[in-house]
Amino acid sequence: MKATLIHKLCCPFDKQDLKLTIITQDVNQNIIEGLLSCPACARYYPIVYGIPIMNPDEYREKQLEAPIMARWAKQLGTTNTPE
């Protein structure tokens, strides 16, 4: 995902701007892993293999996201998975 794409994305629930946290990038500065988060509703959307995962809550599988979020905890400055 290109970092400039963040200006075209919004939270699918409340249409607020998203905050981007970059975990890893390639040599061309494309985002490989990262996290999009909505300050208004506290939802988060991981970026995995360059693809933002922005499914509605009812279609998300939190147990599949948990290992990724645990691996990113140090970079995100958290000890738990965001709710």
Summary of the structure (lengths in Angstrom):
residues: 83
radius of gyration: 12.2
end to end distance: 23.7
largest distance: 35.4
contacts: 194
relative contact order: 0.18
helix: 29%
strand: 28%
